[in-house]
Amino acid sequence: MNYVVATYLARFVAILFIIPAIFPDFFLNRFPGLEAPSIRGGVFAIGVLIYIGASVAYYVLRKRELARRREEMKN
């Protein structure tokens, strides 16, 4: 079950990347480097890629665990 914690933690980190890109006005005063749209777009893209990667990893690892459990139940 460690993969569950790891993938959800990765998704949380991805959301931390996505939120400043979606709501830049709230973060501009705290982080002035986010003013450039290209930086915001890059941060958003990184967040989306991390989230998608964590979701795919969770799906694949969950399928493997379910297959392993089915095999154990058969034996």
Residue pairs with C-beta under 8 A, 6 or more apart in sequence:
3 57
3 58
3 61
3 62
4 58
7 54
7 55
7 57
7 58
7 61
8 54
8 58
10 50
10 51
10 53
10 54
10 57
11 50
11 51
11 54
11 55
13 50
14 47
14 48
14 49
14 50
14 51
14 54
15 47
15 51
16 47
17 43
17 44
17 46
17 47
17 50
18 43
18 44
18 47
18 48
18 51
20 26
20 27
20 31
20 34
20 40
20 43
21 40
21 41
21 43
21 44
21 47
22 44
24 34
24 35
24 40
27 34
28 34
28 35
33 39
34 40
34 43
